[in-house]
Amino acid sequence: MIRILHTADVHLDSPLKSLALRDESLRETVEAATRAAFTRIIDIALSERVTALLIAGDLFDGKQRSARTGAFLIGQLDRLRTADIRVFYIKGNHDAENPIIGTLDLPDNVHTFDARGGKVKLTEDIWIHGVSFADRHAPESLLPRFSAPVEGAINIAVLHTSLTGAVGHDVYAPCSLSDLLSMNFDYWALGHIHKRHVHAEVPWVVMPGMPQGRDIGETGTKSASLLTITDGKIHVEEVQTSVVEFSTSALDITTAENNDALRALIRGHLRTTASTLASTAGVLRLTLTGTPIRHWQILRDQEYWREQVAELAREMDCLWMDKLIFDISVPSTTNNGVSTATEELSKTMETIRGEPGFVIAAQTEVDLMLMDLPSTIRARLLPDEAAAKMLIHKLTKTGSQQMLARMKGATS
């Protein structure tokens, strides 16, 4: 029996993407998470007594040069060397632009495939094939660079590819599933797409996903793939690797008639969320929904509730808040068909928000504020005209809601 561990997209020292992570201890936890997850991968390799670790690209995150990262990586790989575990590594698009790669003297148990491709014998019956990226851009398929499978053996191919494309990922080394299936390898160890997906089982085509999420856009427990090869057959199982788990959820607060009831609802929801974590820690984006009777007061006191919910989350000892979102509506009431003054004001503000002159004025104010930000941050906030229009819509809607909340909250 031979066991092999397959991972990809570690993105060591990836920077925080969420601007909402204001808690200092949370920031430190998340910043260290990619290293902690890689350490867990090494721990799994040792405990499962694998013969080899496959890293299917993007071990590093980008252009950052860090001696500390290099020392950490060498130390972890040396743990495998001491246990006589081999490592097979291909460079992905992020690795290809990282300057530290060319300066690291990796332990002799690590084989890095180059851009020309090649194959290495793992055991008498198992061969590992791989092709690295030569630089960050790989607009064409890398499949022609793979040598033919070795007859009479188990052949495993390691490839960093976007396949035919995926939302949120650039197209690199494109190829189709049918292309992979036709090449007669027994297992395709893929990387690049951060969400786990088993594309086929005969032969195996596995995208393990990333071992550690980095922000709220990469939710859920993250993992690697553990291969067990017995009598020429491959069995694959998912093994959990993430130390911090990002998640989103919604809570209906319609029944909360006062602040104590609302706190109780939120505390119960957070307790349930914490109890279902598979990782050591969790980061939650919570949306409050429903039609609570104290709708206006809750909206008026949003900042208070953000602090209150963050404190309730900290009570769980393993949970932090990324963001609290208010998506609550006004309960249905009867006014004998007569509109109140605030209802009339709400309609007026809604009309004004749609007027071209107001939109232009709002756009001018936003542009002036954005000019104070670095160009890289501006580009990330507003990548296109549609994003700019969406920001204006969101800001003006939030402003009108806050004005109504102050008025209604004071009188209700």
N, C-alpha and C positions, 0 to 999 in steps of 0.2 A: 504494500500500500504506500502510495506517494501522495503527499499533500503539498499544495501550492497556494499561496495567498496572492490575490490580484487586487490592486488598488490603482487609483489615478486621481489627478486633479487635487493634490494635497494643498497646493498654493501656500507654501510656508511663508509666514509673516505677511499674509494678505492684509492690507489696511482696512480699517472699519469703513463700511459704506453708510451705516445708519447715523444720521446726525442727531437722533433722539437718545443715543446712549450717553446720558449725562452722568450716570452714577459711576463714580471713580472705580469702585470695586468691580462693577460689571464691565467697565471698559478694560480693566486689566485682565479679567477672566476671558473675555472674547478675544483680546489681542493675543493671548497665549493659547487659544483653543486649537489653532492649526498644528502647533507643535505638540500639544497634549494628545491630539488625535493621532499624529504620526507615532508618538511614543506608544500609544495603545495598539497601533498596528504592529509595531515591533514586539510588544508584549504578547499579542495573539500569535504571531509567528513562532515565538519561543514556546509558548504553552501548548500549541498544537503540533509542535515539532515538525514544521514544514520543511521541505527540501529547498524551496525557493520562494522569493518574493518578486512579483512582477509589478513594476511601476509604469503605467501606460501614459506617461507624459504629464507635464505641468506640475512637477514636484515643487518648483519655485513659482513665485507669483508674477515677477516682472523685472524691471530694470534695477531694483534696489540691490546694492552691493552691501553685504553684511558679514563681517568676520564672525560675529556671534552665531549667525545662522549656519555658516559653514562648520563651525566647531560643533554645534548641536547635531547637525546631520552626520558628520563623521563619527561622533560618539554613538549615535543610534545604529548606524550601519556596522560599526565595529562590534556591537553587541551580537549582531547576526553572524559576523565573521567568527567570533569566539565559539558560537554554537554550530559552526560549519554549515551555515545557511547561505545560499547564493542569492544574489540580487541581479535582476535583469531590468534595465532601465532604458526607455526611449525618451528623447526630448520632444516636448510638445511646443506649441507656439509661444507660450510664456517662457519656457526654459530657453528657447533659442535666443531670446534677447537679454538673458540674465548674464552679466559679466562674471559672476562668481563661478560659473560652471567651468570655465577654462582655467581657473586658478586652483580648483580643488584637487587634491591628490586623494582620490577615493580609495578605500580599502580594496585589497586584491580579490575579495569575494564579489565585487560589483563589476558587471559587464555592461558597458554603455554602448548600445548600437549606434552606428553613425548613419548619415543620410543616404549612404549607398545601400544599406541593408545587409543582412547576413543571418546566419543561423549558428546556434551553439548547442552542443550535446549536453543535456542535463544528466540523463542516465542512459543506459544502453537502449532503452525503449522510448525515450522522451527527448524531443528537440524543441528548442525555443527559437522562434524567428522574430525579427524586429526591424523597424525602419524609423529613424529619427527625423525631425524637421531640421532642415539646413538653416533656415531663418524663420522669422515670425510668420511669414506668409507662405502658404502652400495651397495655391488655387487649383492645383491639379491632383488627381488621385495618386497615392503612393503605392498602390497595389502592384504596378509593374516592377517595383524594386524588390518584391519578395521572391525568394527562390522557391522552387517547387517543394512540396512536402516530401519528407524522407519516407520511402515505402517501408511498410511493415512496422512503423513506429507511430507513437502519439505525437502529433505536431500542433504546437501552440504558437499562434501569431499575435504579436503585440503591436497595436496600431492606435494612433491618436487621430481621430476623425470626427467630423460633424455628421457623417453619413449623408443623408439627403437634406439635412438642415433641421434646426430645432429653434423654437422661440427663445430669444435671449442669448443666442450663441452665434458667433460669426461662422461663416462657411470656411472650413479648412479641410484639406485632403478629402474632398467629397467622394463618396462611393455609395452604391446601393446595397441593400441587404442581399439581393440576388447575386451581386458581384462577389460578396464574401462567401456565400454558400457554394458558389461554383468553383472555388479554389481548393476545395478538398482538405482544408485544415480541420482539426478536431475541436479546437477551441480558439475563438477570437477574443483576446483580452483587449478591450477597447478603452478609450479615454476621451475626454473633451466635454461631453454632455454631463452636467452636474447632477442630473436626476437618474436614479437607478432604473435600468430597464433590461430585461432578458428578451432579446429580439428573437432568438431561436434556441432550440435545444438539440437539434440534429442537423448539422453540428451545433455546438454551443456558440452563441454570439452574445456576449455580455458587456453591457455598459454598467460598471459597478456604481456609478455616481461618485460624488466627492465624499471623503471620509468625515468632513466637518463643514456644516453650513457657516456662512460668514455674515449673513444679515437676514432680515425678515423675508426677503425674497427667496430664501433657500430653506424652507420650512421642513420640519419633520426629522426623524432619526436618520442619521447617515451611516453608511456601512461600506464594507468591502466584500469580496467574494472568496470563499474558501473552496478550493477544488480538492476532491479526493479521487485519486485514480487507482482503480483496482481491476485487475484482469482485463486491462485495455478499455475499461469503461470509466467515464468521467461523471462524478456526482458533484453538484454545485450547491452550496448553501450560503445564505447571507449572514454576515457577522457584524454586529453593531460596533461602531468605532467612535461616534461623536461624543464629545464631552459637554457641549452646549447645544441645546435644542431650541430652535426658533419655531414659534407657532402663532397662529391667529385663531380667534374664536369670537363668538357673538353671545351676548347675554340679554335676554328679554327682561326688562325691569318694570313692566307694566304694573305688577302687583305691589311695588314699593310705594307705600303711602306716606312714609316719612324717612328721614335720614337714617335712623337705626335700621329700618327694614331694608333700605338700599345697601347699607354696609353689610348686613347679614347675607343678602343675595350675592354680593360681590365676593365676600370672604368664602362662601361655600363654593362658588365657581372656581376661585383661585386654588382652593384646597383640592378640588377634583382634578384640576389641571396639573398641579404639582404631583399628585399621586400616580398619574399616568405617564410621567416622564420616564423615558428609557435611558436618558443621559443624566449626567451628574447635575446639570443646571439647566434652567429653561428661561427663555426670553419670550414674553408674550405681548402681542398686539391685540388688545381687547376692544370690541365695538359694543357699546350699549345701545340696545334697540327697544322698541315697544312704545307704548303711549302712557307713560306715568302721569299721575294726576298732578305732580309737582314739576311738570315738564319745564316751565319757564324758570323756576328757581334753580333747577339742575343746570340748565344752560347758562344762567347768570353766573353760577358758581363753578364753572368748568375747571378753573385753575385749582380751586380747593379740592375738587374730586380727583384731579390728576395726582396731587400730592397724597391724598388719602389712599387712593388705590395703590400707589407706589409703596406706601408704608404697609398696607395689608399684604402686598406681595412679598415684601421683605420678611414678614412674619413666617412665611413658609420655609425660609432658610435655603431655598434652592431656586427661587423664582424672582425674576426682575421684569419690570414693565418696559417695553419698547415704546408703546404709545397707547393712549386711551382716546378712542374715537366716539363722538356722540352722534348717533343716528336715530334720535328719538323724535316722535311726532306729537302734535297737540291732540289730547283726547277729544272725541266727538262730544260736543256740547250743543245745547239748544238755547238760542237767544231770541226765539219768536220771530226769526227772520230778520232781526235788526243787527246790523254790523256795528261792532264797537269801534272806538276811535283807533285803537291799536291795530285792529283788523284792516281798517281803511288805510292806515299808515303802511302796513305791510304790503297792501296792493300797490300803493303809490311807489314805494321803494322798488318793488318788483318791476314796475313799468320803467322807472328811471334806469334801473340796471341794464335794461335792454336797449336804451337809446344810444345811437351812434356817438353823439357828442360826449356822453358820459363815459363810454367805453374808451374813446380816444384819450380823454383826460386821465382815466385810471391807468391806461397803458403808459402815459407820460410819467406819472408818479412812480410806477413800478420800474420803468427804465432808469429813472434817476437813482432809485435805491440800489438797483443791480449794478450800477456803475462803480459802486464802492467795493464790489466783490471781485476776487481774482477771476480772470477769464476762464480758467479751467472749471471753476465752480459754477459760473454763469452758464457755461455750455452744458454742464451736467443737469442744472435745474431746468433750463429751457433749451433743449436740443433742437427744437423746430418751432414753427409758427403755431402749430396746433397746441403745443405745450404752453406757449405764452398765453393763448386765448383761454386755456383751461385754468391757468393760474389766476388770471383776471376774474374769471367766473367764480372760482373758489373763494378768492379774497373778498369780493363784493358780497357774495352770499353770506359768508361768515360775519362780515361787518354788519349787515342788516339784521341777521339773527341775534347778534350780540346786543344791538340797540333795542330790539323788541324784548329780549330777555331781561334787560335792565328795567324796562318799563313795566312789563307784565309781572316780573319777579317781585317787584316792589309793591304791587297792588293785589297780587293773588294770595 
